[in-house]
Every structure is written in C-alpha cells, then in structure tokens.
Amino acid sequence: MLKTETLSKKHLNAVADIEAYSIICPWSYAQIKKCVGDKNFIVLTDGDIVLGYGSFYMTADEANLNNIAVKKEERGKGYSKIIMERLLALAKAQGAVAVTLEVESKNAVALNLYRSFDFKGEGERKNYYPDGDSAIIMWKRSL
C-alpha cells in the first residue's frame, strides 16, 4: 500500500542511494541524515520499500522545493506526481502562497512534471550544474 511519511532513520540508506543515482549534485548521507524528522522531507513507500522522496523548505510565505526523486526501476508509474501533490499540500498548509524550484534545463521529465503543476520558467542560471547545464528557475505563483 502506497503512503507518504516523514523521513526517518529506516529510510536513510534507500534515500541516499536514490539521491546519489538521481541528482547531479547529490546531498551526502550526512546531509540527508540531518533531515530525519523534518516534516517537509517526505518519503513515498510501498510497505518497507522506498519508492521516492521529496522535500522543501519555507522562507516567509514561499516554499522552495529541494529535490524530488524516484527509484530508477520505479520511474514512469506516477510516483513523482504523488510526491509533488503531497509536497504542495504540505506547503499550502504551512501558509505558502507560492513555490519555487530550480531544474536542469535538459531534464525533460522533470520539466514536464513541473509544468503539469502549472510551474512557469521565470529565469535561468547559466552553467549552474557541474556538467555546465543551466538551471531553469520555475515558479508556481498561486497555491
């Protein structure tokens, strides 16, 4: 049964593995470990299996999305959409009126996901990532 829950110690190894594989500038195990218990760092599970995760932080009335990632062999099943829906609901419940994020310009899958939630590209950070790719700054101005 699918459920979202707050990151706990039992999720650390799986989340760190997904992070290392999925993110061009991955957080270290130690950085992820510091997020244990953070209500804004959620994990999507099916029983004891971690399928993916996502997190954000609040600044005033804005949420800044950190990462959303899904286990390689579980991609294409709509799990990132479930994670995104939950993150947006959590942010709104905490008073967020807008959400922002940065995404690799060449990450078509992520761009399509964010656009499906009405995020709009509003800026670019050139050569932002280690491989020279630019970051697209996206906003959802209304929750």
Secondary structure by P-SEA (a helix, b strand, c coil): ccccccccccaaaaaaaaaaacccccccaaaaaaacccccbbbbbccccccccccccccccbbbbccccccccccccaaaaaaaaaaaaaaaaaccccccccccccaaaaaaaaaaabbbbccccccccccbbbbbbbbcccc
